[in-house]
Amino acid sequence: MKRKTARVTIETERLLVISRAPQSIERWCDRCALNTTFIPIDEAAAVAGVSQRTIFRWAEADAIHLVETAAGKAMFCVESILRHAATNPRRLLRD
């Protein structure tokens, strides 16, 4: 008996909406040399599509920019995240 095989392709689309939440701040980024939005770690990870630990690794490597608030909270530059994520796309494993 001949076996039948089927190949299933699933296409997904992801929409990420970042509203001007009270957590984000508008501020001058010295390294980007422009006024940009700084966002907290959870939003930064969502924007880049990586883990929070990866965001901190990128910041430690000076690949993305961060500022610290008066309360000691790390805030990450959206412009630098988008630029870094675009130049370093994640590679998906394929069979």
Secondary structure, 3 states (H helix, E strand, C coil): CCCCCCCCCCCCCCCCCCCCCCCCEEEEECCCCEEEEEECHHHHHHHHCCCHHHHHHHHHCCCCCEEECCCCCEEEEHHHHHHHHHHCCCCCCCC
